[in-house]
Amino acid sequence: MAFSANSTINEIMKGKADAKAIIDKHAGRPIDPAQLQMAMGMSLQQVANFVGWNKEKIDALLVDLNA
């Protein structure tokens, strides 16, 4: 399954064993588990809008998630 900006954080976490490490890498810091839990029902695009990531940042994350 290829991930997209419309994939939920829950789908990503369940579908990619090292998803947390990849997200942490792109965030530039470890993401608090409580924050991650709150975002589970949100799409990657929704989270990106909330934290201020641009399209290039989302695309780079998706490249790593889909590798």
Phi and psi in degrees as a GROMACS rama.xvg file:
@    title "Ramachandran Plot"
@    xaxis  label "Phi"
@    yaxis  label "Psi"
@TYPE xy
-86.1941  135.705  ALA-2
-86.197  150.691  PHE-3
-135.604  177.336  SER-4
-63.0204  -19.3773  ALA-5
-89.0235  -6.96198  ASN-6
-67.9275  141.227  SER-7
-79.7788  158.372  THR-8
-60.459  -38.0933  ILE-9
-59.0997  -47.8075  ASN-10
-59.9187  -42.7296  GLU-11
-64.7105  -46.2244  ILE-12
-64.6973  -37.0766  MET-13
-77.5015  -28.3424  LYS-14
-93.4608  -11.0091  GLY-15
-137.274  114.343  LYS-16
-57.0969  -38.2938  ALA-17
-103.222  27.034  ASP-18
-58.8437  -42.537  ALA-19
-60.7969  -44.1996  LYS-20
-62.7165  -38.5177  ALA-21
-67.6253  -44.0052  ILE-22
-63.6851  -43.9172  ILE-23
-57.1778  -44.1667  ASP-24
-58.5403  -46.4369  LYS-25
-75.2238  -26.5048  HIS-26
-76.7906  -20.737  ALA-27
81.6066  10.3953  GLY-28
-167.398  159.59  ARG-29
-67.0708  132.676  PRO-30
-85.229  129.98  ILE-31
-61.4721  132.99  ASP-32
-55.7834  -33.7225  PRO-33
-66.8206  -38.7777  ALA-34
-65.3559  -42.2437  GLN-35
-62.5227  -42.3806  LEU-36
-61.7099  -40.234  GLN-37
-64.7713  -26.9922  MET-38
-91.5385  -2.50728  ALA-39
-53.6561  -37.8812  MET-40
-86.5054  -3.19405  GLY-41
-91.3731  151.341  MET-42
-77.8423  161.417  SER-43
-57.9109  -39.3647  LEU-44
-62.6454  -41.7666  GLN-45
-62.7931  -44.1152  GLN-46
-63.2453  -44.4512  VAL-47
-59.7093  -41.8379  ALA-48
-62.6284  -39.9448  ASN-49
-66.2373  -39.7007  PHE-50
-96.5179  -2.23888  VAL-51
85.1659  25.232  GLY-52
-80.7705  137.664  TRP-53
-88.2931  177.449  ASN-54
-58.5222  -39.7842  LYS-55
-63.6052  -39.4354  GLU-56
-65.9888  -43.3387  LYS-57
-62.7705  -45.6808  ILE-58
-60.9329  -41.7757  ASP-59
-64.2649  -41.0914  ALA-60
-62.655  -43.8224  LEU-61
-64.2952  -36.0905  LEU-62
-58.9092  -47.4844  VAL-63
-67.3304  -40.7789  ASP-64
-65.2619  -33.4032  LEU-65
-91.5316  0.403202  ASN-66
